[in-house]
Amino acid sequence: MDADTSLASPDYCAPFLAALPVTGAAISTLGDLVAPETVCASDSQAALLDELQFDLGEGPCWDASATRRPVIEPDIRSAPSGNWPAFVGALQTTSVRAMFAFPLMLGPINLGVIDLYSVSPGALHTDQERTAADLAEATTRRLLHEILSRLDTDPTVDQPPSEFSRRRVHQATGSVIAQLGVSAQDAALVIRAHAFSTNRAVRDVAEDILSWQLDFSTGAGES
């Protein structure tokens, strides 16, 4: 599938800047669903942080994606030498002091990461971390909707058919709701995203779910 799923919208970053005491934000896609790229950056320094992490292959965004957990660095320029030595070294000439990376996830789907930075050292409070996590979850849904919508409207893409009107797909959606405790809309997104990432038909994925060969609650999407 060689669809153009590139995304570029500063609106994705805006809610984080409005709700949190941070200087800038950048969102990047990682993982198997779409190619790694910067989706949005609130300023040139946020864009640089993304670029450095991509180029060096290390940094908070990679750890947040791998562990599926937030990475909080209240004073990243003084981070332990074993943590991202090349990345921390590159930051010494910037004004960045604190970084917070939150994974963009929906069930088993690991779509990317939101990187937040501040020019002042300091941690986020617990309620602020919760707000960032909630915003990251909402952003994941927005990105998935846009990516899958672009695939649906591109006639050149050889993609698995959606066919969500079929009874078996509806039944599989119900199973994913039970597995993950998500809404019907989110369950449908999970099924479609998995079908796209594995280059399979949605109906085939539904059959695997209903026969217990595919269980998204395990995290890896396998029973």
Backbone bond lengths (Angstrom), bond angles and torsions (degrees), N, CA, C in turn:
res aa  C-N    CA-C-N  psi(-1)  N-CA   C-N-CA  omega(-1)  CA-C   N-CA-C  phi
1 M - - - 1.450 - - 1.515 110.27 -
2 D 1.304 115.30 110.39 1.451 119.42 -176.08 1.527 111.88 -110.12
3 A 1.320 116.32 35.94 1.461 118.87 -179.26 1.512 110.21 -67.06
4 D 1.337 114.60 152.51 1.453 119.56 174.21 1.518 108.26 -84.14
5 T 1.332 116.50 97.12 1.455 121.24 179.94 1.511 110.86 -105.11
6 S 1.345 117.61 21.14 1.457 120.11 179.45 1.521 109.49 -63.49
7 L 1.323 114.96 143.69 1.454 121.47 -175.79 1.514 108.88 -128.96
8 A 1.299 116.65 144.07 1.464 119.97 176.98 1.522 108.57 -156.17
9 S 1.319 116.36 102.00 1.461 120.04 -179.75 1.516 109.69 -151.11
10 P 1.335 117.54 111.61 1.460 119.68 177.69 1.513 112.43 -62.89
11 D 1.338 118.22 -18.18 1.455 121.02 179.14 1.528 112.06 -61.66
12 Y 1.315 117.60 -25.60 1.457 120.29 177.95 1.531 111.06 -65.14
13 C 1.308 117.71 -32.09 1.467 121.61 -178.84 1.520 112.81 -84.28
14 A 1.330 116.95 -27.41 1.465 121.56 -171.01 1.533 114.06 -56.11
15 P 1.344 120.49 -43.21 1.468 119.10 -178.37 1.528 113.59 -60.51
16 F 1.320 117.09 -33.70 1.457 120.42 179.79 1.530 110.76 -68.07
17 L 1.318 116.04 -41.09 1.462 119.96 179.89 1.521 111.34 -68.38
18 A 1.322 116.76 -33.46 1.463 120.39 -178.95 1.529 112.04 -74.05
19 A 1.324 116.98 -30.43 1.466 120.06 -171.77 1.522 114.38 -101.15
20 L 1.338 117.84 -15.23 1.462 120.09 -171.11 1.531 111.52 -126.61
21 P 1.335 117.72 152.16 1.464 121.32 179.76 1.526 111.82 -82.98
22 V 1.326 115.58 65.57 1.464 121.08 -179.52 1.521 109.27 -124.26
23 T 1.331 115.46 160.98 1.467 120.81 -178.91 1.515 111.98 -86.55
24 G 1.324 116.75 -38.57 1.454 119.76 -175.98 1.512 111.84 -155.52
25 A 1.327 115.64 170.13 1.461 121.79 -176.70 1.516 109.95 -148.78
26 A 1.323 115.33 149.57 1.463 121.71 173.31 1.517 108.62 -143.94
27 I 1.304 116.32 138.43 1.462 121.93 178.55 1.516 108.68 -115.37
28 S 1.324 116.28 132.46 1.459 120.62 178.99 1.516 110.03 -131.75
29 T 1.334 115.81 147.52 1.453 121.02 173.60 1.521 108.69 -91.11
30 L 1.335 115.28 139.60 1.455 122.66 176.39 1.526 106.64 -139.17
31 G 1.315 117.14 174.26 1.452 119.41 175.35 1.513 112.82 93.04
32 D 1.361 115.51 -162.68 1.456 121.37 -170.26 1.530 113.80 -95.96
33 L 1.335 118.17 -14.26 1.459 118.82 -172.47 1.517 112.46 -73.84
34 V 1.336 117.40 -46.58 1.460 122.32 177.89 1.519 109.27 -135.80
35 A 1.314 115.97 163.97 1.462 120.47 -178.56 1.531 110.87 -66.74
36 P 1.337 117.21 148.45 1.468 119.93 176.65 1.524 111.08 -62.01
37 E 1.316 115.22 128.93 1.461 120.05 177.41 1.521 109.19 -163.80
38 T 1.322 115.79 161.41 1.456 121.34 173.94 1.522 108.60 -84.74
39 V 1.315 116.65 120.25 1.459 121.86 179.88 1.519 110.68 -80.41
40 C 1.322 116.49 -45.16 1.452 120.27 177.58 1.514 109.25 -154.96
41 A 1.313 116.05 154.49 1.465 122.74 175.07 1.513 107.30 -144.18
42 S 1.323 116.07 132.14 1.457 120.09 -175.28 1.522 112.63 -75.73
43 D 1.341 117.43 -20.64 1.459 121.01 -179.02 1.529 108.69 -161.52
44 S 1.308 116.18 173.91 1.467 120.37 -175.39 1.519 112.19 -65.09
45 Q 1.326 117.09 -32.70 1.464 118.81 -179.71 1.529 111.15 -71.79
46 A 1.326 117.10 -37.17 1.462 120.47 174.86 1.523 110.39 -62.37
47 A 1.326 116.72 -41.44 1.469 121.13 177.36 1.512 110.93 -63.25
48 L 1.337 116.89 -38.61 1.460 120.94 179.11 1.525 111.07 -64.19
49 L 1.329 117.33 -40.01 1.467 120.48 179.03 1.524 110.82 -60.47
50 D 1.331 116.34 -41.92 1.464 120.15 177.02 1.523 110.63 -63.83
51 E 1.331 115.77 -46.59 1.462 120.62 -177.58 1.529 111.19 -61.19
52 L 1.325 116.72 -43.73 1.464 120.24 179.34 1.524 111.70 -61.40
53 Q 1.313 116.31 -43.17 1.467 118.96 -178.32 1.523 111.47 -67.23
54 F 1.339 116.45 -39.16 1.463 119.47 176.16 1.529 110.60 -64.03
55 D 1.331 116.91 -46.19 1.461 120.85 -176.41 1.526 112.01 -67.11
56 L 1.329 117.35 -40.19 1.464 121.48 -175.14 1.528 112.76 -87.72
57 G 1.319 117.35 -17.73 1.459 120.36 -179.57 1.516 113.65 70.64
58 E 1.329 116.92 23.07 1.463 120.50 178.64 1.523 108.90 -151.50
59 G 1.325 115.54 161.43 1.455 120.48 179.38 1.517 110.80 135.51
60 P 1.317 117.22 173.83 1.464 121.03 -177.32 1.519 114.40 -56.17
61 C 1.343 117.67 -37.12 1.462 118.81 -176.73 1.522 111.90 -63.43
62 W 1.342 116.54 -38.83 1.463 119.66 179.38 1.525 111.21 -67.21
63 D 1.328 116.73 -39.81 1.461 119.74 179.56 1.530 111.07 -68.42
64 A 1.330 117.09 -40.68 1.461 120.02 178.61 1.527 110.87 -63.21
65 S 1.325 116.95 -39.40 1.459 120.81 178.82 1.523 111.22 -67.79
66 A 1.332 116.97 -42.39 1.469 120.99 -176.62 1.522 112.41 -70.48
67 T 1.324 116.57 -39.95 1.464 120.53 -176.30 1.516 112.77 -90.85
68 R 1.356 116.54 -14.34 1.462 122.27 -176.41 1.530 111.22 60.94
69 R 1.315 116.72 29.49 1.450 123.00 179.50 1.529 110.21 -134.61
70 P 1.325 117.88 154.16 1.466 119.82 177.49 1.524 111.48 -63.35
71 V 1.319 115.82 147.74 1.461 122.45 174.39 1.529 106.64 -116.81
72 I 1.315 116.31 119.57 1.461 122.29 -175.39 1.520 109.22 -115.30
73 E 1.320 117.12 118.69 1.461 122.06 178.02 1.529 109.14 -125.14
74 P 1.347 117.80 95.98 1.470 120.64 -177.35 1.523 113.71 -65.02
75 D 1.348 117.52 -25.27 1.473 120.90 177.30 1.523 107.50 -145.02
76 I 1.321 116.08 80.34 1.453 120.87 -170.01 1.522 112.60 -67.33
77 R 1.320 118.23 -27.07 1.458 119.54 179.97 1.528 111.82 -71.25
78 S 1.328 116.32 -13.34 1.467 121.23 175.23 1.520 111.70 -111.93
79 A 1.325 116.77 18.88 1.460 120.57 -179.97 1.531 110.29 -62.81
80 P 1.346 117.63 152.07 1.467 120.46 178.40 1.520 111.87 -51.23
81 S 1.317 116.18 143.27 1.467 121.16 -173.36 1.520 112.59 -60.41
82 G 1.325 117.44 -24.54 1.465 119.44 179.61 1.505 113.53 -77.64
83 N 1.328 117.20 -13.90 1.460 121.01 -179.45 1.526 110.41 -92.82
84 W 1.322 116.42 106.84 1.467 122.49 174.63 1.536 112.44 50.34
85 P 1.317 119.30 61.61 1.475 120.62 -175.38 1.526 113.63 -59.73
86 A 1.331 117.28 -41.35 1.466 119.00 -178.81 1.526 110.70 -69.08
87 F 1.318 116.69 -41.56 1.462 120.50 -178.94 1.524 111.15 -66.42
88 V 1.344 116.67 -46.43 1.466 120.08 179.06 1.526 110.43 -62.71
89 G 1.326 116.91 -37.52 1.456 120.06 177.27 1.515 111.90 -62.31
90 A 1.332 116.53 -39.30 1.461 120.74 -179.23 1.530 111.75 -69.41
91 L 1.333 117.10 -23.69 1.459 120.61 -178.49 1.521 113.63 -78.80
92 Q 1.322 117.16 -13.86 1.460 119.68 -173.68 1.526 113.00 -63.28
93 T 1.313 117.36 -23.61 1.467 120.41 -179.45 1.529 112.23 -96.25
94 T 1.344 117.11 5.54 1.462 120.95 178.68 1.525 109.55 -106.94
95 S 1.322 116.38 176.67 1.464 121.16 177.17 1.527 112.32 -94.36
96 V 1.315 117.67 5.78 1.464 121.48 -178.16 1.524 110.09 -71.51
97 R 1.321 116.59 129.94 1.460 120.95 178.21 1.521 112.06 -118.87
98 A 1.315 118.55 -43.94 1.466 121.31 -179.13 1.533 109.50 -119.83
99 M 1.348 115.80 145.37 1.464 120.88 176.44 1.523 109.65 -137.32
100 F 1.329 114.38 143.30 1.457 121.50 179.90 1.531 107.67 -136.29
101 A 1.320 117.29 120.19 1.461 121.85 -178.21 1.530 109.35 -115.07
102 F 1.329 116.07 128.95 1.460 121.65 179.90 1.528 109.10 -122.93
103 P 1.345 117.19 129.06 1.470 119.22 -179.83 1.521 111.05 -70.45
104 L 1.325 115.58 148.85 1.461 122.82 174.89 1.526 106.89 -100.41
105 M 1.325 116.50 103.36 1.459 121.07 -172.59 1.525 110.67 -132.28
106 L 1.322 114.92 150.62 1.453 122.33 169.07 1.519 107.02 -143.74
107 G 1.330 116.63 106.71 1.457 119.95 -173.88 1.517 109.99 59.10
108 P 1.345 118.05 -125.89 1.464 120.39 -179.04 1.526 113.36 -81.74
109 I 1.334 117.32 -7.49 1.455 121.06 -174.24 1.523 110.00 -82.06
110 N 1.312 115.74 122.90 1.459 122.44 176.69 1.521 106.46 -109.74
111 L 1.336 116.20 98.29 1.459 120.22 -168.95 1.517 112.93 -88.64
112 G 1.330 118.04 -33.38 1.458 120.26 -176.72 1.510 111.49 172.57
113 V 1.335 115.72 -152.86 1.465 121.16 -174.49 1.526 109.38 -147.35
114 I 1.327 115.95 145.44 1.454 121.84 167.93 1.526 107.83 -105.16
115 D 1.317 116.66 121.99 1.466 122.57 175.98 1.524 108.70 -100.82
116 L 1.323 116.55 126.71 1.449 122.49 175.84 1.522 108.46 -116.30
117 Y 1.320 116.60 141.51 1.457 118.34 178.42 1.522 110.82 -135.93
118 S 1.337 114.86 158.07 1.454 121.64 177.20 1.520 108.96 -135.74
119 V 1.317 116.72 147.30 1.457 120.70 177.38 1.532 110.65 -85.58
120 S 1.320 116.57 -1.23 1.466 121.37 175.73 1.516 109.07 -117.67
121 P 1.332 118.92 138.50 1.459 119.91 177.04 1.519 110.98 -68.78
122 G 1.311 116.11 153.70 1.463 120.26 178.40 1.512 111.00 143.44
123 A 1.332 115.30 151.96 1.461 121.47 -178.33 1.519 111.04 -92.50
124 L 1.315 116.09 165.75 1.453 121.52 170.22 1.527 108.79 -83.78
125 H 1.316 116.82 144.79 1.454 120.27 173.04 1.529 109.40 -71.20
126 T 1.328 115.67 163.83 1.462 120.20 -177.50 1.519 111.98 -57.08
127 D 1.329 117.56 -43.25 1.455 119.46 -179.65 1.523 111.71 -68.49
128 Q 1.331 116.97 -30.46 1.457 120.45 176.82 1.533 111.11 -71.12
129 E 1.325 116.55 -38.25 1.466 119.59 175.29 1.525 110.22 -62.71
130 R 1.333 115.91 -39.64 1.463 119.78 179.03 1.527 110.38 -65.40
131 T 1.317 116.75 -40.52 1.464 120.48 177.41 1.526 110.64 -62.33
132 A 1.338 116.87 -44.07 1.465 120.62 179.18 1.518 111.22 -61.82
133 A 1.333 116.96 -41.32 1.464 120.83 179.23 1.525 111.01 -65.24
134 D 1.339 117.25 -40.64 1.465 120.64 178.31 1.534 110.97 -64.85
135 L 1.332 116.02 -41.74 1.462 119.80 178.04 1.530 110.87 -65.27
136 A 1.344 116.84 -37.34 1.466 120.49 178.25 1.527 110.72 -63.42
137 E 1.323 116.41 -39.81 1.465 119.77 179.04 1.523 110.75 -65.82
138 A 1.328 116.85 -43.13 1.461 119.94 178.26 1.528 111.18 -64.61
139 T 1.325 116.66 -37.89 1.464 120.87 178.66 1.521 111.08 -65.19
140 T 1.338 116.73 -37.86 1.459 120.50 177.62 1.519 110.65 -58.47
141 R 1.336 116.36 -44.63 1.464 119.82 179.39 1.532 110.94 -62.12
142 R 1.329 116.71 -43.73 1.467 120.47 -179.67 1.522 111.48 -61.59
143 L 1.327 115.60 -44.62 1.463 119.29 -179.34 1.526 111.50 -65.32
144 L 1.330 116.27 -43.25 1.459 119.18 179.95 1.528 110.86 -62.93
145 H 1.328 116.63 -42.99 1.461 119.75 177.57 1.531 110.58 -58.65
146 E 1.318 117.10 -44.10 1.460 119.58 -177.76 1.524 111.20 -67.93
147 I 1.326 116.82 -44.16 1.467 120.40 -179.87 1.521 111.00 -60.87
148 L 1.338 116.58 -48.95 1.459 119.89 -177.28 1.526 111.32 -70.95
149 S 1.321 117.92 -31.86 1.466 120.56 176.36 1.519 110.77 -65.42
150 R 1.325 116.99 -39.82 1.468 119.93 178.72 1.520 110.88 -64.62
151 L 1.326 116.34 -37.47 1.462 119.32 177.26 1.519 110.45 -65.03
152 D 1.337 117.00 -40.64 1.461 121.38 -178.71 1.521 112.12 -64.09
153 T 1.332 117.22 -31.78 1.470 119.80 -174.36 1.518 112.96 -98.09
154 D 1.322 118.31 1.28 1.468 121.09 -179.86 1.525 109.03 -99.82
155 P 1.330 118.70 105.93 1.466 120.79 -176.17 1.516 112.96 -69.84
156 T 1.328 119.03 -11.20 1.466 120.29 -178.84 1.520 111.74 -87.33
157 V 1.337 117.81 -5.98 1.454 120.85 -174.74 1.515 110.48 -89.62
158 D 1.317 115.84 126.06 1.460 121.25 175.04 1.526 107.44 -87.12
159 Q 1.334 116.69 87.80 1.453 121.42 -172.24 1.516 111.45 -116.48
160 P 1.308 117.72 158.28 1.462 119.66 176.53 1.525 110.15 -63.89
161 P 1.320 118.10 139.19 1.460 120.00 178.93 1.519 110.77 -67.93
162 S 1.333 116.25 146.17 1.457 119.91 -179.87 1.523 110.85 -78.69
163 E 1.328 117.10 -60.98 1.454 123.65 174.75 1.527 111.49 48.46
164 F 1.328 117.05 49.66 1.450 120.09 -178.77 1.518 112.77 -75.22
165 S 1.345 118.39 -3.80 1.454 119.58 176.26 1.521 111.68 -77.71
166 R 1.340 117.26 -13.87 1.451 120.46 -177.92 1.526 111.34 -69.89
167 R 1.326 116.40 141.29 1.466 121.60 -175.12 1.512 112.14 -60.77
168 R 1.327 118.37 -40.64 1.467 120.59 -176.82 1.534 110.97 -66.79
169 V 1.322 116.57 -34.34 1.454 119.34 178.25 1.525 110.08 -69.69
170 H 1.331 116.08 -37.99 1.459 119.29 175.50 1.529 110.60 -62.00
171 Q 1.325 115.80 -41.82 1.462 119.25 178.77 1.528 111.06 -63.88
172 A 1.321 116.20 -40.85 1.467 120.31 178.74 1.521 110.53 -64.97
173 T 1.334 116.33 -37.29 1.460 119.65 176.74 1.526 110.37 -59.77
174 G 1.318 116.36 -42.02 1.462 120.28 176.54 1.516 112.11 -61.74
175 S 1.332 116.84 -37.46 1.466 119.99 178.47 1.522 111.27 -65.60
176 V 1.346 116.59 -40.44 1.463 120.10 179.50 1.525 110.42 -67.46
177 I 1.334 117.02 -35.60 1.468 119.95 174.83 1.520 109.91 -57.94
178 A 1.348 116.24 -43.83 1.468 120.59 179.76 1.531 111.57 -68.80
179 Q 1.328 116.97 -38.11 1.465 120.62 -179.65 1.517 112.53 -65.05
180 L 1.332 116.51 -43.95 1.461 121.43 -169.24 1.521 113.93 -108.21
181 G 1.339 117.78 -14.04 1.447 120.19 -177.16 1.514 112.86 67.03
182 V 1.343 116.47 36.46 1.462 121.46 -178.82 1.518 109.48 -110.57
183 S 1.330 116.04 174.71 1.459 120.86 177.86 1.525 110.60 -73.83
184 A 1.333 115.63 166.46 1.465 119.94 177.53 1.516 111.20 -61.41
185 Q 1.331 116.56 -38.85 1.468 120.22 179.31 1.524 110.94 -63.61
186 D 1.333 116.87 -43.26 1.459 119.80 179.67 1.529 111.07 -67.90
187 A 1.329 116.80 -38.09 1.466 120.22 178.10 1.524 110.58 -61.60
188 A 1.328 116.83 -41.34 1.466 120.18 177.64 1.518 111.10 -64.01
189 L 1.333 116.95 -38.85 1.465 120.57 176.97 1.522 111.09 -61.74
190 V 1.328 116.23 -42.83 1.465 120.39 -179.61 1.532 110.27 -61.07
191 I 1.320 116.61 -45.79 1.474 120.16 -179.14 1.522 110.57 -63.05
192 R 1.317 116.92 -46.52 1.460 119.65 -177.40 1.527 111.25 -66.52
193 A 1.328 116.88 -40.69 1.458 119.87 179.89 1.521 110.59 -64.86
194 H 1.332 116.69 -39.29 1.465 119.31 178.17 1.523 110.57 -65.57
195 A 1.333 116.86 -40.68 1.466 120.39 178.40 1.519 110.71 -61.26
196 F 1.335 116.24 -43.55 1.462 119.67 179.97 1.520 111.57 -64.65
197 S 1.348 116.65 -45.88 1.460 119.91 -175.09 1.525 112.48 -68.36
198 T 1.346 117.31 -24.75 1.466 120.83 -179.86 1.529 112.09 -103.78
199 N 1.355 116.66 3.26 1.472 121.92 177.76 1.535 111.49 57.67
200 R 1.327 114.50 46.94 1.459 120.07 179.73 1.516 109.80 -126.06
201 A 1.325 116.80 164.01 1.455 122.04 176.09 1.523 109.59 -75.81
202 V 1.308 115.87 145.65 1.465 120.54 179.47 1.524 110.72 -59.44
203 R 1.316 116.86 -40.56 1.471 119.24 -179.94 1.527 111.60 -61.77
204 D 1.348 117.40 -36.68 1.459 120.03 178.44 1.526 111.09 -66.93
205 V 1.339 116.09 -40.90 1.462 119.81 176.48 1.521 109.68 -62.60
206 A 1.343 117.19 -40.34 1.462 120.85 179.07 1.525 111.20 -60.56
207 E 1.313 116.36 -41.43 1.470 119.32 179.56 1.530 111.04 -63.95
208 D 1.323 117.07 -38.80 1.467 119.89 177.73 1.526 111.14 -64.42
209 I 1.330 116.59 -38.20 1.468 120.35 178.31 1.521 110.46 -64.77
210 L 1.331 116.59 -44.81 1.462 120.74 -176.10 1.523 112.41 -72.60
211 S 1.318 117.29 -22.86 1.479 120.46 177.47 1.526 111.84 -94.76
212 W 1.349 116.90 8.94 1.472 123.78 177.53 1.523 113.15 66.81
213 Q 1.333 117.35 18.21 1.460 119.66 174.35 1.520 111.87 -82.40
214 L 1.321 116.31 -16.37 1.459 121.73 -177.61 1.523 108.31 -131.96
215 D 1.321 115.27 115.53 1.469 120.68 -178.36 1.527 108.21 -128.04
216 F 1.322 117.24 105.60 1.462 121.61 -177.25 1.513 113.48 -70.27
217 S 1.329 117.24 -16.91 1.472 119.26 -179.01 1.517 112.77 -70.44
218 T 1.351 117.24 -14.44 1.463 119.89 177.82 1.516 111.86 -77.16
219 G 1.322 118.33 -10.42 1.463 121.91 -179.79 1.504 112.41 92.24
220 A 1.349 116.99 -37.67 1.467 120.97 -179.42 1.521 111.04 -91.53
221 G 1.355 117.06 -8.87 1.443 119.59 179.57 1.501 113.28 79.64
222 E 1.323 117.08 15.52 1.463 120.06 178.24 1.518 108.86 -127.66
223 S 1.323 115.83 148.31 1.453 119.96 178.57 1.503 110.14 -79.44
